[in-house]
Amino acid sequence: MIRRHDLPVRRPAPPDIRPGASVGAVIQHVALETSRADGEAAQTFWRLLGFAPVLPPETLRERAAWLERGSTQIHLLWHDAPTAPPEGHVAVVVEDYDGTIDRLRSAGHEPEPRTEHWGAPRAFVRAPGGHRVELMAAPPHRLRRS
């Protein structure tokens, strides 16, 4: 089992734009309510998907853990009575779909394969704390309006 103190922690990369500059619409992070009791397991789960711990600002360190992959972050917000929506989910395109599925199964998670609506494998899995996560080998194709 990976322990929290064994994990390398990075500081978030400084923004490469000035505050107030336009970057267009992007989803920078998703915040998920998580109990402290599930915190270590949840962080280990997200590491299996390629996210690495980063230090939140000092004023938030007692309230949350942050993980980052590329420019996207997952914020685990410590909550005494967290809520995980039954159908709402975070979708993650993983670089090595089969390897990720194998790593999750080896770690005790049970991904459920789903219909390949756009011709690429995908599955759903529950993260520690109950959040639903969609794993995708490739994102959906963009559909053009006629």
Order of alpha helices (4+ residues) and beta strands (2+ residues): beta-alpha-beta-beta-beta-beta-alpha-beta-beta-beta
